[in-house]
Amino acid sequence: MITLDLILPDTRYPIHIGHGLLEQVDLLLPHLPIPKAAIVSNETVAPLYLDRLQAALEARGVSCLSVVLPDGEAHKDWRTLNRIFDALLSGNAERKTTLIALGGGVIGDMTGFAAACYQRGAPFIQIPTTLLAQVDSSVGGKTAINHPQGKNMIGAFYQPQAVIADMDLLATLPDRELSAGLAEVIKYGLLGDADFLAWLEANMPALRARDGAALQYAVKRSCEMKAAIVGEDEKENGVRALLNLGHTFGHAIEAGLGYGAWLHGEAVAAGMVLAAAASAQLGWIAPEDVERVRRLVAAAGLPTQAPKMPLEQWLQLMAHDKKVESGTIRFILLRKLGQAVIQPGLDASLLDRVLRANS
């Protein structure tokens, strides 16, 4: 097991990465203020892992209640969130009852948001069961639900007490979901580590074949980079915005097609190709760099072309992006492969060229 620490001005918490961690409740117990927990999962993950986690906790004297939600991005909304509150209130959950997110990014986001709201703040722990959640959404304290007009527009910054990334849980992950997680891994190489990017190019076959050592290294390096960035800028007032490489375009894809039509990682993958193409249009990177990004995205089993939408629809959807500042859409682009920058605004004609050529 590898343990990283995310250090913030007023708190710190461990990120445990390893095999066979689900039932190692000694990793959880120090973060439970009282011996009571609420495990939030979904209809896909719960049959696989909920009973094992609950039995391990109850064997150590922890009283558990469980909440099983419908699976998928389409359910990341107020109605589903309220099912968590209903269960907590019906189960007499106290303010110090720890919420445990057992699932992918949707479950992690909703559980964290519920914890931030319940009795004005209950503790929570992340146990991510997808690669995307292990390398990105479980770390850093972003919690939210979607609105029909924009992804993750309603939420809070609320840090977990711990993150437990059990690599064994990836064994049951569908191939499409694994590829979606690899999009976020590629993002880290593109935005800040050219050596890691080269490692990904060399090791993508091993990652897709679920080689344990390769996956653990990819999760470790991704979490190291995210922890460093979040430690410097917890609430996205500066450098943390770089973690949104590909996301301005990607969130527009998700909202434009309807949540769940494309997986989040698939939309981010196409968004990263668009960001690279826009960077080339500005003269920052060469056309062969764009092709290098495209090849790596394709090697991960991800889409390299965005869906066709009118430019006006793209602009309308991107206007709801959280990085919009004073009415200007801020894009995350590439000065070079391994170095991302924040670019306030892009000319509409440049965007039109990029979208026409890559969708």
N, C-alpha and C positions, 0 to 999 in steps of 0.2 A: 504494500500500500504506500502511496505517495500522499503527503499532506502539504497543501499550500495554505497560506494565510492571506485573506483579503483584509487589508488594514485601512481603516478610515479614521478620521479625526476623533470620532466619539465611540467607535466600536471596532471589533475585529471578529472574524469567524473563520473556521477551518473549511477547506474543500478537500475531502478525502476521495482519492481516486485509486481503485484497485479491484480485485476479484473477490467474490464471496462476501460482500459487505452488507447485503440486505438484512441478514439476521444477526449481524454483530451489533447488538443493541447497546453495548458499552460506548459506541460512538454517538448514540442518541441520548442516553440517560443524562449526561451532564447538562444538556440543553433543555431539559424538561423541568420547569420550576415546581410543578406538582405532578404526581403520577397519574396524569390524565391526558389523553391525546385523541385528536380527531383526524382520522386518515381520509384524505380526499383522493379519489381515483376516478377512473372511467370504466365504461362497460367492456373495453378491450383489455386493459391492463389488470383490472381487479381480479378476474378469474385466474390470472397467471401468478400474481404476487401478493395480493391483499391478505389472504389467510396466513401466509408464511410470516409476513411482517407483524400482523396482529398477534399471532400466537407467540412469537418471540418476545414481543413487548409484554403481553399478559403474563408470560412465564416469569417475568421480572417484576410483577406487581403493578403494571401500568394498566389502568382502565381505559379501554378504547371504544370509541364509536366510529362508524364508517359512513362515508358519503360516496355513492357511486353515481357519476354523472354521465350523460350521453357523450360519445366520443366525437371530436372533430372541431375544427375552427368555426363551423357554422353555429356552434352552440356556445361560443365565447361571448355571452351577452348577459344583460341584466337578469333575464328570467332564470338562466342556469345559475348565475351567481347567487340568486335568492334562495335556491335550493340548498346551498351550503349554510346560509343563515338559518333557514328553517330547521335543518338537522342539528345545528349547534344549539339553538334555543330549545328544541324538543328534547335534546339530550342533556339539558342543564349544563352546557359547557360554560366554564367560568372564564374570567379574563386571563387567567394563567394557564388555561388549557392550551396545549401546543397543537397547532394544525400541522399535519405532515402531508406534503404534496407528493403523491406517488403516481407519476405519469410523465407525459411529455410537456412541451412548452405551454400548451393551453391550460393544462391542470396546474402547472406551476404558477402561471400568471394569475389565474383566478383564485387559487388558494392564497397566494400572497396578498392579493387585493382584499380578499375576505378577511384575512388576518389583520391587515392594516385598518379595516373598518370595524371589526367586531369588538364591541365594548371599547372602542377608540384605540385598539391595538393589542392583539394577542401574539404570542411568539409563534414562529413557524419554521419548519425545516424542509429543505428540498431533497427529494430522492428522485432524480430524473431518470426516466426509463428509455429515453430516445437519445441518439447521438446529438441531435440539435440542441436538446435541453442540457445535456451534459457539458457541451462546449460553449454554450452561450446563454440561453435564457434563464437557467437556474442560478447563474452567478451575477451579482451586481445590483439586485434589489429593484429591478423594474417590474411592476405588477400592473395589470390592466385588463380591461375588456374592450371589445370592438364596438363601434357604432356603424350603422349602415353607410355613413358618409366618410368613415376613416378608420384605419386599423389602430388599435391600442390608444384611442383618443381619450379614454376615461380610465384613470388609474392613479397610482401613487408610487413614489420611491419608498420602498420598505424592505429592509434587509433581512434575510433569513438568519437563523442562529447557526446553521451549518448546512453544508451541501455534501451529500453522500452519493458519489458517482460510482455505482457498481457496474463494472464492465460486463459482467455475466448477464445483465439484463438485456444487453444488446443482442443476445442470441435469438430472441424471439421477435426482433424488429424486422418488419418486412423490408425487402430490398429497396423499394421506393422511398421508405422513410430513412433508411440508412443513407441513401444518396442525398436526400434533403438535408441531412445533418452535415454531410461533407461540404455543402455550399458554405456553411458558416465557418468550417475549418479553412477552406480556401480563402475566405475573406480575411482571416488573420494574416496569412502569408502576403496577400496583396497589399494590405494597409500598412504593414509595419515590419515584415521580416522576410527579406528576399531569400535568405538561406532556407527558411522553413518552406517557402514557396517551391524552391528547387527540390527539397525533400519530398514534398507532396507529389510533384511530377514523377519522381522516381518510385514512389511507394503507393501510388493510387491503386494499382492492381492488388496489392496486399491489403489495403484498407477495404476495398470492395469485397475481398475474400474473407473479411473479418479476422484477419490475423491479430491475435490478442496483443502482442507487443506493439505492433504498429498503431492499433487503435488507442492503446493506453498512452503512447507518446503523443499522438495527435490531440487527445483530450488534455493531457498535461500542458503541452505548449500553448494551446488555445486558452486554457484557464489562466496560465501564467500571464499571458498578454492582456487578457481582459481584467484580471485582478490589478495589474499595474496601472492600467488606464482608469479604471473605476476608483482606485485609491487616490489618484490625482484629481479626479473630477467626478464626484459621486452623482451630481444632479444635472449633468450634461450642459454645463455652461461653457464648455470649451472643447478640450481634446476628446471627450467621450463621444462626441458627435461622429468622430471618425469610424466608430463601430457600426455606423449605419451605411457603410459602403454597400451599394446595391439596393438599399432598402427604400429610398425615395421612389425609384422606379418599381421596386418589388411590391411595396404596399399599394401602389396605384394598380398594379396588375391584380392583386388579390381583391381589392375593392371593386375594380371594374368588371371582373369576371364573376364575382360573387364568392364570398369566403368559403373555402373548401374545394373550389374547382381546381386550383393549383395548390400544392403544399407550399408552406411559407418558404422553405429552402429552395424549391423550384423557382418561385418568383424572384427570390434574391439572386439566384444564379443568373437568370436572364438579365436582372437589373445590374449585376456586376459587368456583364458583357456590354450593356448599354453605357455604363459609366466609363469603361475602358474606351469604347468607341468615341464618346464625347471628349475624353481626354486627348485622344489622337486628333480629333478635329481642332482642338486648341493648340496642337503642336507640342504637347507635353510628352507624349509617348509615341513610338513609331507604330505603323500599321502591323509590323511583325509582332510587336508586343500584344496588340489586340488579338491577333491570331493565337498567340501563346495562351492568353487567358481563355479564349474560346476552346482550344484543344483540351485544356485542363478541366474546364467545366464539362465538356463532352465526355472526357475520360471518367468523370465521376458519375456518369449516367444522368446528367441534368440537361435541361433545355438551354440552348444557346440563342434562340430566337424568341423575342417577346410576342405576345398575341397582338393582332392588328386592332388598333383603336384609333379614332380620329385624334389629331393633335389637340383639339379643344377639350376632348374628354381627358386626355393625359394631363393637361394643364389644370383642369378643374379638380381632378383627383389629387394631384400633387400639391395643390393649394391647401389641402387639409393635412399635409405632412407636419409632424411635430417640430421640424427644424425651420419652418417658415418664420421669418423674423422681419417685422415691419412690412409685411406683405410680400417679401422677397423669398422665393424658394431657394434654400441653400443646398447645393449638391455636394456629395462626397466624391471627389475625382482623384485621379492618380497623376502625381508629378512624375513618378516612375514606378515600375513594379517594385513593391515593397515600401512605398511612401505615399500615403493618402493625404489629401488636403481638403479643406472646406472652401467651396467656391460659391459665393453669393450670386445667384442668378445665372442663367444661360440664355443667349439669344434664341428667340423662337425659331428662327430659320435654321440655326444649328441643330436644335432639338429635332426639328422636323426631318432634317437630313439623316440624323442618327436613327430615328425611329423608323423611317422608311427603309433604311438599309438593313435593319436588324429585327424586323418583325414581318 
